[in-house]
Amino acid sequence: MVSFKSLVATALISAAALTHAQSSSPIRGYSNQGSLFSAGWNIPASGQDVFLQLQGPTSAGWVATGIGSGMKDSLMFIIYQDGSGNITVSPRIGKGETEPKFESTIRFELLAGSGVQEELMTANIKCANCRSWDGGRLDVTSKDQNFIWAVGNQRVTSKSQSETLSKHVQNGRYVLDLTEATGGNSQNPFVSSGSADGTTSGVAGPGETGGSNSSGSSASGGSSSSGNGAASSTGSSGSDIRSGSSIAPPRTKADKVLIAHGVIMGVVFTLFFPFGAALIRLLNNRIPNAFALHRGVQILNFLLSVVGMGMGIWRSELSDSHYKTFHQYFGTIIIALLLVQAMLGQLHHSVYLKTQKLSMWSYAHIWHGRFVIIAGIVNGGIGLDLPRADAPVGAVAGYSVVAGVVGVGYLLFYLWRERRKAVAASSTSSP
């Protein structure tokens, strides 16, 4: 069976040879084959308008492109289905590494050729005031203008331009020479004019399969109009669409803080705390200061966990996600329980020095400590699974393997010690 991606690839080959002749307005853009995202831009020879064609698969839920090198102060256009076979366009301005909010001051028209056809969303957009906005500008004379793009993984069918969207699962940055995208005076450079019945026709450019069912006249506002006429969007020529170079998105401050939080907490709870707990068992009666060493190591681990928690709080403030998930609340409780663990340890030690026997404080300290370590490891897994964490598969797999090995190792160590106790008790009681 021919896949959707195969059909796209076929369309790209045939379109590249035909588009340049059908559109007098130069278009420069970028397409990502893995996600089927594409964006094409045209700057008219006169006036202040900007034309954008944005396309992506319906399976993604939403796709977006923005002007700038990062989310902060970027003017973005996000498209998703409106639930009735048409497209909703939501212009938004980013405030940082958080979900951008709808910006009502952006004036745009959704042109002919926009809509949903088969598995592809298409939005042909004419924007009247996209060359400058509060916090940013589009430099139409730049030979290396930065843009960002993103693709979601969320079922979205809404006419609301303020719809809440989940974090992207794919994103990146591309650079365009806008001097090569400047020219022409077409009122819709993405379609070829043509038929008497008011419909439009054209050929899809690279990364852009045919457009949508749409009326020939342009529609204003956030959602495209639907009609009986068949329309196909035109894009740039084959060389044009590939003129945009892809650049890996740079890590933001929030990304770096999140990585530091994850690494610190992951290492502390899967390795350092279990190691500190095992020290007292391994070295007791072998060195004179085993308890002091155990206490010193665990205090250091506690301080590291506080630093890791601080990194997590800092990250949540940078991304406007402060205490919005179970992971955050549970993590705070675990840090508080570490203080309880320290107090139980001191009570155990004080009683043991007097009696040289284990007391109820001893067992409370032992089992409470085991619970806190397990809770910390589990909460780390919960954190890795959060959409905002965007953790790579390798990180999740590595964490799972280490946690599993440590857990099994600690269990075997515990069973071995219990077996030794049983053997020792048996030999002592024997005549």
PEQUI-V659098 format. One record per residue. N is the residue number from 1. RES is the residue in one letter. NEAR is the number of other ideal C-beta (glycine too) atoms within 8 Angstrom. Layout:
# PEQUI-V659098
n res near
N RES NEAR
N RES NEAR
This chain:
# PEQUI-V659098
n res near
1 M 2
2 V 4
3 S 6
4 F 8
5 K 7
6 S 8
7 L 10
8 V 11
9 A 8
10 T 8
11 A 12
12 L 13
13 I 8
14 S 9
15 A 15
16 A 12
17 A 7
18 L 9
19 T 17
20 H 8
21 A 4
22 Q 9
23 S 14
24 S 5
25 S 12
26 P 11
27 I 18
28 R 16
29 G 18
30 Y 14
31 S 12
32 N 14
33 Q 6
34 G 5
35 S 11
36 L 14
37 F 14
38 S 18
39 A 15
40 G 16
41 W 14
42 N 14
43 I 10
44 P 13
45 A 6
46 S 4
47 G 4
48 Q 6
49 D 8
50 V 13
51 F 17
52 L 14
53 Q 18
54 L 14
55 Q 16
56 G 14
57 P 11
58 T 9
59 S 5
60 A 14
61 G 12
62 W 13
63 V 17
64 A 14
65 T 12
66 G 13
67 I 11
68 G 14
69 S 6
70 G 10
71 M 13
72 K 10
73 D 8
74 S 14
75 L 15
76 M 15
77 F 16
78 I 13
79 I 14
80 Y 16
81 Q 12
82 D 13
83 G 6
84 S 6
85 G 8
86 N 14
87 I 17
88 T 15
89 V 15
90 S 13
91 P 14
92 R 12
93 I 15
94 G 14
95 K 9
96 G 10
97 E 9
98 T 10
99 E 6
100 P 11
101 K 8
102 F 8
103 E 10
104 S 4
105 T 6
106 I 11
107 R 6
108 F 12
109 E 10
110 L 17
111 L 14
112 A 14
113 G 18
114 S 17
115 G 16
116 V 12
117 Q 10
118 E 6
119 E 6
120 L 13
121 M 14
122 T 17
123 A 15
124 N 17
125 I 15
126 K 13
127 C 13
128 A 9
129 N 10
130 C 12
131 R 8
132 S 6
133 W 12
134 D 4
135 G 6
136 G 12
137 R 6
138 L 12
139 D 7
140 V 9
141 T 5
142 S 9
143 K 6
144 D 7
145 Q 12
146 N 10
147 F 15
148 I 17
149 W 16
150 A 11
151 V 16
152 G 16
153 N 8
154 Q 9
155 R 4
156 V 11
157 T 7
158 S 9
159 K 8
160 S 6
161 Q 9
162 S 7
163 E 10
164 T 5
165 L 11
166 S 8
167 K 8
168 H 9
169 V 7
170 Q 10
171 N 8
172 G 12
173 R 13
174 Y 14
175 V 11
176 L 14
177 D 12
178 L 16
179 T 8
180 E 9
181 A 13
182 T 10
183 G 9
184 G 11
185 N 7
186 S 10
187 Q 6
188 N 13
189 P 11
190 F 16
191 V 17
192 S 10
193 S 4
194 G 6
195 S 9
196 A 3
197 D 6
198 G 8
199 T 11
200 T 16
201 S 10
202 G 16
203 V 11
204 A 15
205 G 21
206 P 13
207 G 16
208 E 16
209 T 10
210 G 8
211 G 16
212 S 15
213 N 11
214 S 17
215 S 11
216 G 12
217 S 7
218 S 10
219 A 14
220 S 5
221 G 6
222 G 8
223 S 12
224 S 14
225 S 10
226 S 11
227 G 8
228 N 3
229 G 13
230 A 6
231 A 17
232 S 13
233 S 19
234 T 15
235 G 18
236 S 16
237 S 9
238 G 13
239 S 7
240 D 16
241 I 20
242 R 8
243 S 12
244 G 12
245 S 7
246 S 9
247 I 8
248 A 6
249 P 9
250 P 7
251 R 6
252 T 9
253 K 6
254 A 11
255 D 9
256 K 9
257 V 12
258 L 12
259 I 9
260 A 10
261 H 14
262 G 14
263 V 8
264 I 13
265 M 16
266 G 11
267 V 9
268 V 14
269 F 13
270 T 12
271 L 10
272 F 12
273 F 13
274 P 11
275 F 9
276 G 11
277 A 13
278 A 10
279 L 12
280 I 10
281 R 9
282 L 7
283 L 10
284 N 8
285 N 3
286 R 6
287 I 6
288 P 3
289 N 6
290 A 13
291 F 9
292 A 7
293 L 11
294 H 13
295 R 9
296 G 8
297 V 12
298 Q 13
299 I 9
300 L 9
301 N 12
302 F 10
303 L 8
304 L 11
305 S 15
306 V 9
307 V 9
308 G 13
309 M 13
310 G 8
311 M 13
312 G 13
313 I 9
314 W 10
315 R 12
316 S 13
317 E 8
318 L 11
319 S 11
320 D 9
321 S 8
322 H 8
323 Y 6
324 K 6
325 T 8
326 F 6
327 H 10
328 Q 12
329 Y 9
330 F 11
331 G 13
332 T 9
333 I 8
334 I 12
335 I 11
336 A 8
337 L 12
338 L 11
339 L 8
340 V 9
341 Q 12
342 A 11
343 M 8
344 L 13
345 G 12
346 Q 8
347 L 10
348 H 14
349 H 9
350 S 8
351 V 11
352 Y 12
353 L 7
354 K 6
355 T 7
356 Q 5
357 K 5
358 L 6
359 S 10
360 M 5
361 W 10
362 S 11
363 Y 9
364 A 10
365 H 13
366 I 8
367 W 8
368 H 12
369 G 12
370 R 9
371 F 9
372 V 13
373 I 12
374 I 9
375 A 11
376 G 14
377 I 13
378 V 8
379 N 12
380 G 15
381 G 11
382 I 11
383 G 12
384 L 12
385 D 8
386 L 9
387 P 6
388 R 7
389 A 10
390 D 7
391 A 9
392 P 6
393 V 6
394 G 6
395 A 10
396 V 11
397 A 8
398 G 8
399 Y 13
400 S 9
401 V 8
402 V 11
403 A 12
404 G 8
405 V 8
406 V 12
407 G 10
408 V 8
409 G 8
410 Y 10
411 L 8
412 L 8
413 F 10
414 Y 8
415 L 8
416 W 8
417 R 9
418 E 8
419 R 8
420 R 8
421 K 8
422 A 8
423 V 8
424 A 8
425 A 8
426 S 8
427 S 7
428 T 6
429 S 5
430 S 5
431 P 1
